[in-house]
Amino acid sequence: MTACSVSPELPPPAVVETADGPAQIKVEGTPDKTLPPTDPDVMQHVFAAELFGAEGDFSNAAAEYLKAALASDDPEIAERATRVAVSASEWQMVALASDRWASLDSTSLDARQLAAGSRLREGDYVGAEYQLARLLELTAHDQAHGWRIVTSLLAPAHDQVRANKVLNNLLQDFDAGSNVDALFARSQFAAHAGDLEKATVLINEAIVLEPGRAAFLAWSGRLAINRKDEALALQRYRQAWELSPGDQAIAMPYAQLLKRNSEAGPAQEVLAQLPDAPEMRFTRIIFALDVDDRETAELLYKAFEDTQYPNASDTAFQAAQSAELLDYPDEAINWYKQVTDERMSRAVLRQALLHAGLGNLEEARNLLAQVRFQSDNDTLSQSYQAEAQILQDAGRGDEALQVLNDALETLAEDVALRYARSLLAVGLGQLELAEKDLRRIIAVQPDNAAALNALGYTLADLTDRFDEAERLILQAYELQSQDPSIIDSMGWISYRLGRLQDAEKYLREAWELSRNAEIAAHLGEVLWTIGQEDEARKIWNSGVEIDNENEVLIKTMHRFGESP
């Protein structure tokens, strides 16, 4: 733990709104200044903490730093103790250390924020209220920021009744009942608690008091969308956008809302008002293609050649992605060659896949071999998976399997590689290898829904071990009940077990969620079996329109005497 060997100068910890519990604090780093000379006993605890940290024992490192902080009058040591405790997720220690830090540096917003957050995690709402009050005092010059921190810390609290009481006490203590920033914060708090009506009333009060705040209007629009009031949402977002046309957080949802209401032209005009940058140009190309405006997409793409952006590598990457979307593979390859930043390995992978699509298999494989010499394990894994996919698509399944075998010699614990090999093994008829790989994944990751589903579906489809298959698929369904592929498996095992009504229900649900050729094959088979042959043909034909080369669909149709 490098945090234990140097003292940091950190940006403030970020408050985030979604996590497992209250006090959603993300520590971005650790200090890097050398600590000043101090008491020998204090330094003994600091050195002990560094040793524990070097050994990966973060909890004991946090405990030693806490001892140092309690024995020292140096706020930097208290800060270090707090941040190391956060890194170790030792929230009681965070509470003690941050208290010490705040007492030694009463103007530190970070200290108050961490102190309040840690107390909320521990259920100490009285202590949290004290720290939040001090935080609001420190942010009196920027009340919007202060109230935003308060609500983001209170919103995910386990006990919402007590959290709401804390908020009401703070509103009363700071005479903020009609403060617009407090109203905005309370509206967000109410929405997080699921009370959209109250959230709407509160933000409307804020808008009456200060109608020129774009953030208020945009939030009102967001609430209106959630309340299914499209007319009000359009009105509010238009008002917000007119006040702040260059704000991406306002323009993007406003454009999506316009598109949803069949106003694609105005939506593109909204996006055109945003500051021009490579990523935004790419976003606009995606949007134009999504509304079937290829002409605009082409014009935006061609402008990459003539527009001088500060970062040439980023420009090349965004242009390459745009070329891919527009189906210009050669141009995409040339753009990807110009990428020199941290995305270079990803760019090489994309080049390889594009070469393969053009039939240049050996060129693709050579590129993938080159990227392996200087790649981290993730990129290395992706390169092997890409090569296997390229070979499989070319009908060279045995070679693809050998690539994955070689990859797993190097990266034996790589779940993605093992999962890829299991699926390939099924296609090659090597059921024993597929089952072995999937069971190994499940042994390491018992909640891996994809692996559970893959094994369950394979057993249901290719064996008569239906009871075992159903148990596995049910486990996957309990983990991800909205996943179309898992719902499809639920339908397929029901069909294999003769429960045709259940099979139809699940497969119709899967088809509604994902128009997938394999789901079409399964649903059509069930419909044919229950006597709905005309509807089965319609479903199969829809599947053919989606993917006329899907092997499962083609074989299914042939079994029932139908031609794709």
FIROPA-323343 format. One line per 10 residues: number of its first residue (from 0); their letters; for each residue x, y, z of C-alpha. Coordinates in steps of 0.001 Angstrom, whole numbers, plus 500000, padded with zeros to 6 digits. Layout:
% residues N
NUM	a	X,Y,Z; ...
***
This chain:
% residues 564
0	mtacsvspel	500000,500000,500000; 501920,503007,498712; 499710,505217,500874; 501788,504113,503810; 505128,505257,502455; 504325,508834,501424; 501998,511522,502684; 499297,512759,500307; 498000,516001,499074; 494618,514890,497781
10	pppavvetad	491743,516302,495870; 488617,516265,498043; 486992,512856,498321; 484132,512567,495882; 480633,512016,497224; 478700,509536,495116; 475025,508688,495299; 474987,504947,494710; 476726,502346,496836; 476025,499733,499459
20	gpaqikvegt	475261,502089,502314; 475381,505653,503555; 478398,507915,503458; 479216,507214,499847; 482775,508477,499839; 485295,507687,497162; 488932,508318,498054; 490821,509340,494935; 494350,508973,496271; 496672,509448,499174
30	pdktlpptdp	498932,512293,500306; 502402,512537,498898; 504173,515092,501122; 506795,513922,503599; 505495,514179,507157; 507308,516738,509347; 509441,515582,512308; 507268,514594,515236; 507210,512669,518501; 509184,509365,518379
40	dvmqhvfaae	506216,507388,519736; 504021,508822,517014; 506586,507959,514357; 506826,504421,515708; 503116,503969,514969; 503560,505567,511535; 506421,503189,510676; 504403,500231,511923; 501514,501339,509724; 503822,501542,506717
50	lfgaegdfsn	505072,498009,507341; 501550,496633,507653; 500594,498482,504493; 503560,497083,502577; 502376,493592,503567; 498838,494323,502401; 497404,494336,505933; 495347,497507,505552; 493245,497090,508687; 496280,496963,510977
60	aaaeylkaal	497855,499804,508999; 494738,501883,509679; 494829,500964,513389; 498474,502071,513720; 497812,505314,511903; 494859,505965,514198; 497111,505537,517233; 499554,507996,515679; 496778,510497,514980; 495376,510352,518523
70	asddpeiaer	498858,510921,519964; 499808,513749,517620; 498742,517350,517099; 499637,517190,513411; 496503,517421,511183; 498386,515749,508317; 498807,512576,510359; 495107,512655,511267; 494247,513116,507602; 496486,510191,506661
80	atrvavsase	494883,508039,509336; 491430,508904,508027; 492198,508133,504413; 493981,504870,505156; 490992,503805,507277; 488661,504644,504374; 490822,502552,502050; 490551,499669,504538; 486766,500202,504933; 487270,500464,508694
90	wqmvalasdr	484461,502939,509314; 484729,503115,513096; 488367,504068,512668; 487360,506596,509992; 484970,508195,512489; 487641,508495,515190; 490393,509641,512824; 488224,512162,510990; 487069,513578,514353; 490690,514100,515273
100	wasldstsld	491409,515632,511877; 488456,518024,512165; 489468,519079,515674; 493011,519853,514476; 491881,521552,511272; 488389,522905,511831; 488274,524475,508338; 488735,521189,506485; 485649,520354,504429; 487089,516914,503688
110	arqlaagsrl	487363,516128,507387; 483752,517112,508084; 482495,515195,505075; 484323,512008,506024; 483322,512367,509656; 479644,512760,508781; 479703,509942,506268; 481404,507462,508565; 478900,508174,511331; 476000,507570,509005
120	regdyvgaey	477516,504229,508067; 477753,503363,511747; 474200,504559,512518; 475314,507538,514632; 472818,510114,513348; 473412,512564,516195; 477136,512666,515483; 476469,512909,511771; 474132,515864,512311; 476807,517738,514249
130	qlarllelta	479356,517226,511471; 476877,518169,508744; 476056,521381,510588; 479749,522273,510686; 479980,521416,506991; 477132,523805,506176; 478918,526529,508137; 482054,525951,506068; 480093,526171,502808; 478022,529236,503725
140	hdqahgwriv	479612,531052,500768; 478392,528314,498398; 475147,527009,499836; 474277,524956,496762; 477475,522935,497217; 476923,522475,500938; 473333,521300,500692; 474250,519033,497789; 476823,517264,499956; 474360,516998,502842
150	tsllapahdq	471643,515341,500786; 474032,513057,498903; 475271,511745,502251; 471810,511401,503793; 469964,509987,500770; 471376,506426,500927; 471184,506187,504737; 469795,502900,506044; 467279,504601,508361; 465438,507115,506209
160	vrankvlnnl	463197,508255,509077; 466190,509351,511138; 467945,510742,508070; 464889,512877,507304; 464841,514096,510907; 468482,515152,510596; 467672,517035,507403; 464703,518806,509008; 466812,519775,512022; 469477,521253,509745
170	lqdfdagsnv	466866,523157,507748; 465502,524634,510981; 468909,525422,512490; 470038,527205,509342; 466679,528872,508681; 466729,527258,505233; 463078,526309,504803; 462691,528705,501867; 466327,528738,500762; 466325,527793,497068
180	dalfarsqfa	469425,525606,497339; 467950,523798,500314; 464666,523327,498437; 466582,521821,495517; 468466,519509,497848; 465271,518467,499636; 463640,517740,496278; 466511,515420,495359; 466293,513769,498770; 462543,513185,498338
190	ahagdlekat	463040,511737,494861; 465681,509342,496158; 463164,508186,498744; 460632,507550,495956; 458318,510475,496723; 458155,512101,493289; 455137,514245,494155; 456897,515865,497109; 460071,516251,495035; 458052,518053,492360
200	vlineaivle	456366,520394,494848; 459726,521329,496381; 461476,522047,493082; 458500,524076,491892; 458834,526241,495009; 462507,526767,494177; 461658,527710,490572; 459076,530282,491731; 461705,531889,493965; 464464,531749,491348
210	pgraaflaws	463136,531010,487827; 466468,531630,486119; 468343,528601,487467; 468873,526099,484652; 469725,523290,487088; 466346,523679,488818; 464442,523599,485532; 466359,520561,484275; 465706,518691,487515; 462012,519540,487213
220	grlainrkde	462112,518121,483682; 463762,514932,484896; 461065,514502,487538; 458395,515105,484908; 459846,512300,482767; 459697,509942,485732; 456105,510991,486335; 455254,510322,482639; 454455,513997,481994; 456207,514431,478642
230	alalqryrqa	454682,517851,477924; 455994,519359,481162; 459347,517618,480683; 459746,519206,477238; 458785,522612,478587; 461194,522475,481512; 464115,521125,479503; 463533,523747,476797; 463608,526488,479447; 466769,525053,480982
240	welspgdqai	468446,524680,477589; 467617,528242,476557; 469358,529441,479714; 472376,527154,479280; 472663,525768,475715; 476260,524683,476222; 475554,522462,479227; 475879,518854,478086; 474010,517532,481138; 470973,519533,479963
250	ampyaqllkr	471351,519269,476196; 471763,515488,475983; 468542,514499,477807; 466685,517335,476074; 467782,516017,472669; 466725,512479,473605; 463362,513806,474750; 462871,515673,471474; 463795,512567,469489; 461321,510488,471468
260	nseagpaqev	458655,513027,470529; 459469,512769,466797; 461428,516030,466690; 464721,514692,465350; 465647,517927,463550; 465361,520187,466607; 467143,517513,468642; 470151,517659,466331; 470119,521443,466500; 470325,521206,470295
270	laqlpdapem	473381,518949,470069; 474956,521274,467502; 475034,524040,470132; 477370,522040,472389; 481110,522802,472332; 482736,520919,469480; 485105,518138,470540; 485982,514738,468996; 483845,512756,471429; 480876,515089,470989
280	rftriifald	481214,514844,467193; 481129,511042,467518; 478054,511314,469764; 476327,513467,467157; 477144,510915,464447; 475576,508148,466543; 472518,510328,467090; 472184,511190,463385; 472377,507540,462357; 469876,506646,465055
290	vddretaell	467335,509014,463464; 468168,507759,459937; 469947,510948,458929; 473011,509476,457230; 473666,512673,455303; 474321,514626,458515; 476377,511741,459911; 478544,511748,456768; 479119,515509,456958; 480092,515305,460617
300	ykafedtqyp	482478,512436,459924; 484180,514140,456953; 484828,517203,459116; 487261,515147,461232; 489772,515616,458397; 489623,519405,458438; 489016,520227,462101; 492109,520863,464204; 491499,519464,467674; 494185,519741,470403
310	nasdtafqaa	494501,515983,470909; 495306,514252,467617; 495181,510767,469141; 491706,511290,470590; 490565,512735,467266; 491845,509626,465464; 490088,507282,467904; 486725,509040,467643; 487039,509274,463850; 487867,505565,463657
320	qsaelldypd	484778,504647,465655; 482720,506904,463389; 484153,505232,460279; 483194,501841,461692; 479621,502998,462299; 479416,504297,458734; 480851,501018,457402; 484150,502375,456099; 486480,499650,457380; 489590,500721,455454
330	eainwykqvt	489262,504304,456659; 488649,503074,460204; 491862,501037,460081; 493838,504071,458918; 492400,506214,461709; 493114,503544,464341; 496756,503469,463216; 497050,507096,464362; 495987,506355,467939; 498986,506736,470257
340	dermsravlr	497491,507245,473723; 496442,504715,476356; 493854,503334,473916; 496496,502154,471450; 496123,498470,472366; 492351,498753,471964; 492901,500424,468595; 495108,497531,467466; 492421,495042,468526; 489864,496938,466463
350	qallhaglgn	492218,496976,463470; 492596,493217,463726; 488838,492639,463782; 488359,494979,460830; 491067,493200,458841; 489368,489902,459607; 486072,491298,458361; 487807,492212,455108; 489148,488668,454792; 492715,489547,455800
360	leearnllaq	492967,486849,458480; 496752,486598,458612; 497126,490369,458877; 494633,490307,461729; 496460,487507,463537; 499816,489250,463118; 498454,492415,464694; 497091,490448,467639; 500417,488674,468093; 502211,492031,468154
370	vrfqsdndtl	499938,493559,470774; 500695,490693,473177; 504301,491730,473630; 503419,494918,475512; 499987,494345,476976; 498505,494040,480430; 496600,490867,481240; 493221,492332,480295; 494390,493333,476820; 496244,490047,476471
380	sqsyqaeaqi	493036,488181,477261; 491055,490286,474796; 493603,489624,472051; 493294,485854,472491; 489500,486081,472546; 489551,488212,469394; 491806,485756,467554; 489625,482814,468569; 486506,484657,467381; 488153,485521,464069
390	lqdagrgdea	489098,481888,463474; 485686,480628,464560; 483933,483038,462191; 486175,481750,459409; 485056,478184,460116; 488361,477194,461722; 486954,476123,465060; 489717,473662,465942; 492365,476361,465501; 490261,478751,467577
400	lqvlndalet	490126,476171,470354; 493901,475771,470245; 494323,479548,470594; 492187,479510,473736; 494052,476463,475062; 497341,478340,474631; 495853,481452,476238; 494754,479523,479317; 498253,478122,479700; 499346,481728,480291
410	laedvalrya	496195,483075,481987; 494800,480053,483790; 492527,482089,486087; 491025,484275,483375; 487259,483760,483578; 486482,485438,480248; 488871,483141,478380; 487509,480049,480075; 483936,481122,479350; 484821,481729,475688
420	rsllavglgq	486392,478274,475467; 483331,476656,477032; 481006,478187,474414; 483346,477213,471597; 483613,473684,472992; 479813,473352,472896; 479819,474345,469240; 482520,471765,468516; 480628,469033,470317; 483126,468807,473172
430	lelaekdlrr	480522,468821,475911; 482839,467422,478593; 485336,470275,478153; 482542,472867,478127; 481040,471519,481336; 484441,471348,483025; 485180,474988,482183; 481771,476254,483277; 481892,474337,486547; 485325,475774,487268
440	iiavqpdnaa	483984,479291,486729; 481009,478603,488999; 483305,477183,491685; 485243,480466,491732; 482246,482732,491100; 479112,480980,492405; 476976,484020,491496; 478144,484177,487887; 474721,484172,486229; 476136,483877,482712
450	alnalgytla	478063,480700,483566; 475134,479195,485467; 472826,479912,482554; 475283,478626,479940; 475748,475335,481758; 472041,474958,482484; 471046,475706,478893; 473722,473356,477521; 472501,470492,479703; 468880,471238,478775
460	dltdrfdeae	469635,471417,475062; 472168,468627,474591; 471492,466110,477380; 468597,464585,479269; 469845,465923,482635; 466835,468212,482832; 466492,468419,486637; 470104,469529,487014; 469718,471948,484111; 466626,473508,485689
470	rlilqayelq	468378,474034,489040; 471216,475882,487325; 468916,478019,485184; 466768,478884,488196; 469888,480050,490052; 470765,482286,487128; 467177,483572,486945; 467189,484481,490641; 470334,486535,490031; 469238,488245,486792
480	sqdpsiidsm	465537,487823,486162; 465454,490505,483447; 468186,489014,481259; 466583,487890,477939; 469030,485012,477457; 468235,483637,480915; 464499,484047,480364; 464968,482192,477071; 466637,479361,479000; 463724,479315,481447
490	gwisyrlgrl	461409,478859,478478; 463584,476208,476873; 463911,474030,479992; 460148,474361,480529; 459643,473117,476959; 462041,470220,477453; 460140,469249,480599; 456809,469381,478760; 455477,472498,480514; 454329,474159,477298
500	qdaekylrea	452294,476969,478870; 455263,478077,480974; 457551,477712,477976; 455384,479991,475842; 455137,482607,478612; 458879,482808,479195; 459798,482751,475509; 457305,485484,474626; 458789,487607,477410; 462317,486959,476139
510	welsrnaeia	461253,487834,472574; 459709,491117,473711; 462916,492056,475525; 465308,491002,472782; 464482,490293,469144; 467100,487592,468844; 467220,484876,466160; 467827,482062,468628; 464920,483169,470815; 462813,483254,467641
520	ahlgevlwti	463836,479646,466951; 462746,478515,470429; 459502,480488,470529; 458552,479324,467052; 459154,475702,468011; 456921,475981,471068; 454181,477738,469089; 454317,475052,466373; 454119,472325,469020; 450960,473796,470554
530	gqedearkiw	449320,474100,467135; 449948,477776,466340; 451806,477076,463118; 451055,480354,461321; 452344,482417,464235; 455398,480161,464496; 456212,480905,460831; 455860,484652,461458; 458230,484489,464426; 460740,482405,462478
540	nsgveidnen	460601,484782,459512; 461199,487710,461856; 464225,485852,463186; 465526,485320,459648; 465240,489067,458975; 467368,489675,462068; 470006,487017,461312; 469598,484815,458262; 472695,482792,459126; 471773,481772,462656
550	evliktmhrf	472478,478053,462829; 469942,477279,465571; 467148,479044,463707; 467954,477455,460354; 468147,473931,461809; 464900,474449,463725; 463017,475575,460632; 464363,472662,458588; 463224,470172,461256; 459684,471432,460813
560	gesp	459867,471459,457029; 460190,475228,456695; 462702,477111,454546; 464459,480269,455785
***
